[in-house]
Amino acid sequence: MEKISVIVPVYNRLEHLRALCICLIKQEEQPYELIISDDGSSENVIDYIEDLLPEMNFKVKHVYQQDLGFRKTRALNNGVRESEGDILVFCDQDLIFPETHIKNIRKEIRKNIFLMGRPHSTTESEKDRIIINLEKEKSYTEIINIIPKEYIDSVRKTLKRDRNRRILNTFRLNKRGIKLVGMSYAMYKENYIAINGYDEKYMGWGLEDDDFGNRLIAFGIKGKEFNYEPIQLHLYHPFDPTKKQSANEKYYYEQKEKILKNKQFYCEYGYNNTLMQDKTIVRILNKAGGKK
């Protein structure tokens, strides 16, 4: 059976990572491994998840790089380089999901597509209640009932629009199809490597996921919406005022034209040839060894 690696980029806010780990423990089909791709957190990962490690029947790896500013692209490439899976499941550290998440990804994933989720973003009070309920081992169905029905319905409408875009694209009535959004997506590792992963010239917040999605599409990888209920949730965190405008806009639009018009899908610095040479530290946090 093909192995599944879950890759989670993190930078502090590790109480959210703990919530995601609880969701992974509850999976009907657990992944082969969890890779925590750390962009230089000052908080200690072990402090937040040590008590959960005995329950994790999958490998847990912590891949750490020095904090030299926002380098999510390099952190993600680090995680993929250390992965042993055939299928990559990417999750923001603020994401939680139902007990069937991994099982459904295996059911729906195909080569030359990326699966993409549309999580609902919670309020601060909803987030607090959700974390309490997760720690009490409540089911995901009970947890999602915290969210007003009209908000869940709005996410369903977005997923329906994604499905319509995909169908129109199949019949060449829509040029692009589904746009990749970085919170929740999955693909085959060979497709990630084919475009050299994330472009590490994106340093600082913004547009790195858009560029990655553009290059997947230029290579011929099509998007498909996650087709299951209940929906995923994105846990509230305070807005970072430094993220109002991306430092990468000029570079992004220069690259976008080359990518989509000239099919230049392979980035200069990425998975195969990292831009910066600072050391990456890899630790195995448990001895589970990917039992499932």
N, C-alpha and C positions, 0 to 999 in steps of 0.2 A: 504494500500500500504506500502511496506517495506521502511523504512527510510534510507536515504543516508547521511553519515557523511564524510565530506572532512577533511583530517588531513594533516597539513602542518608543518613540523619541520622547525624552523627558528633560525638563529643566525645573528643578524645585517643584513646589506644589505636589509633594509626593503622597499626601493623603488621598489625592485623586488616583494616583497609580495603585494604591492599596485597594481602592474600590474596584478598579479594573481587574486586579489579581483575584479578588473574591469571585468576580464573574467568571473568570477562567477556571477556577476550581470547580464551579458548579456546572461546567459544560457537560452535556451528554456524551460528546466525543471530545476528549481533551487533545490539545495540540502536541506535537513532538517537543516543542521548546518555546519558551518565552525569552526574547532578547530585549533587554532594557538598554536603549541607546542613549546614553547620557551626554548632554552638551555642556558638562561642567558644573553640575549642581553643587551648591554649598551644603545642602542637606544630605544626610547619609541614607542611602536606599535601605540598608539593612535595618535601620531604626524603625522603618515603616512596615516592613513585610517579613521580618524574621520569624514571627510566630506563625505565619502562613506557609512557610517553606515546607514543613512536614506534610502538608495537605496537597502540595503540588506534585502530581504524578507525571511531571514533564520537567525537562531541563530548564533551569533559570540561569541566564547569563547576563552579567552586567558589563557593558562595553562603554568605557569612560574616556572622554577626551577633555583636555584642559579648557577652562572657560576663557576663550579669546573673542568673546562677542557671540552674536547669534549665528550659529553654524549648524542649523538643522540639516542642511543638505549633506554635510560631511558625516554628521551623526547617523543619518539614515544609511548612507553608503557603508559606514563602519559596521552597522548592524547586519546588513545583507552579506557583507564579506565574511562575517563570523557565523552566518546561518548555515544549517545543515539540511534545511527543508527544500522540497521541490516547489511548494506553494508558499507564497509570502502573504501574510495578513497584516496590514498596517492599521494601527489604531492610535489616535491621539491619546495622551495619558488621561484625558478628562472623559473618556468614553466608557459607557457601560452598555451591556447588551444581554439579550435573552439566553437561556440555557442551550438553545439550539443553534447558536451563532456559528460555531466551527463546523458542526454537522451540515448546516445548510450551505456554507461556503463550499465544502467538499462536493456537495450535490450539484451546485450550480456552476462551479468554476470550469473553464475550458481554456485551452491554449489560445493565445492571440485575442483574448478579451481581458478587460479589467472589470471586476465587480465593484460597485460603488454604493455606499450607504448615504442616507440623508438623515442624520440624527436630529432630534428635537433638542434645542438649547433650553435648559432649565433656568428658573429663577434661583436666587440665593436661598430663599426659604425652602423651595422644592429640593434643592441640592442637599441641604442639611437633613431634611426628612429622609431622603433617599439613602444617604450614607448611614444613618441610624438603622434603617430597615435592612440594609445589606449586612450590617454587623449582627443583626438579630436573625440572620439567615432566612429572611422572608423571600418568597418566590418572586421572580421578575414580574409576573402578572400582578401580584399585590403591589409591587413597587410602582409599576407604570400607572396604576390607578390614581396615584398622587397627581398626575398631570391632567388638567382639564381636557375633556373630550374634543373640544373645538380645536385645540392646538395639535392634537394627534391627527385630526382630520386634515389640517392644513399640510402636514408632512406627507400624508397619503396622497394629497393632490399633487404635491411636488414630484413624488415618485411616479405618479401617473403621467405627468408631463415628460419626465425622463423616458418612460417607456414609449410614449408617442414619438419623441425625438429619435429614439433608437429605431423604431419601425420605419419612420420616414427616411432615415439615413440608409436603411437596408434597401429601400426602393429608389435611392438617390434623389429623394425629394428634400433632403436636408443635408447640407455639406458636412457638418461636423459631428452630429450625434451628441452623445452625453459628454459634458465637460467633467473632468476629474476635479473633485474637491478633496482636500487632504485629510479630513478627519477620519475617514473609514473607507478602506478599499483593499482589494486583494488581486493578485495576479500570479502567474507562473514566474519563477525566478529567472528562467531563461529569457523571458520577455524583458525583464528589468535589466539584465546584463546586456541585452542586444542594443540598447540605446545608451549604454554606459551609466545607467542609474541617474541619480540627481546631479545636476550641474553645480559644482562646488564654487563657481564664480558668484553664485547668489549668496552673499554674505550680508547679514542684516535681514530684517523681517520683510517678507512679502514677495509674492509672484513665483516662488520656487515651485509650488505645486502646479500652477498654470503652465509653466515652461515644461515640466515633466509630462503633463497631460498632452501638451501640443506635440511633443516628440514621440510619445506613444502613438498618437493618431497618425503622425507623419510616417511612422514605421508600419502602420497598418493594424494597430491594436485598437479594437473597438470597445466602447464602454457598454456596460449592462447594469441596470439597477438591481440592488438586493431585492429579491422578490419573496419576502416573508414578513410575518407578523409575530410578535409585537415589534414595534420600531425600536431603534437604538436611542439612547439619551446622551446628550453632551452636558456634563456637569458645569454649573456656573463657576466662573472665576472673574475677579475684577478686570475691567478693561485696562490694558496697558496703553497709556497716552503716547508712548513712543511709536505706536503702530498705526498712527493715523495715515501715514503716507509711506509707501515703500521706498527704500533707498535704491531699489533695483529697477525702477521703471524704465529708465533710458536703455539699459542693457536688455531688459525683457522685450521691449518693442523692436529693437534692432534684431534680436534673435528670432522673434516670432515670424517676421517676414521671411527670413532665411529658412526657417523650419517648415512653415506651411506652404510656401511657394516653391522652394527648392528641395524639399524633403531632406533637409540636413538634420537628421534625428539624433546623431551621435555627438554628444557634448565633448568639449576638449578635455575638461577635468571632471572625473567622476569615479565610478566604481573601480575601473581598471587602473586609474592613474590619479591619485589624490593630489589636490592642489597644494595643501600645506603638509609638512612632514613631521609635525609634532606627534609625540608618542601616544598610542592608544593602549589603554590598560583593559585587559579582559579577565573577568573572574567568573568562575562557576559557583553559584550560590547554594546549590543543593546537589544531591547525588541520585536524583530520580532517573535521569538518563532517558527520558522520553519513552515511557512504558506503553503509550497508546499511539 
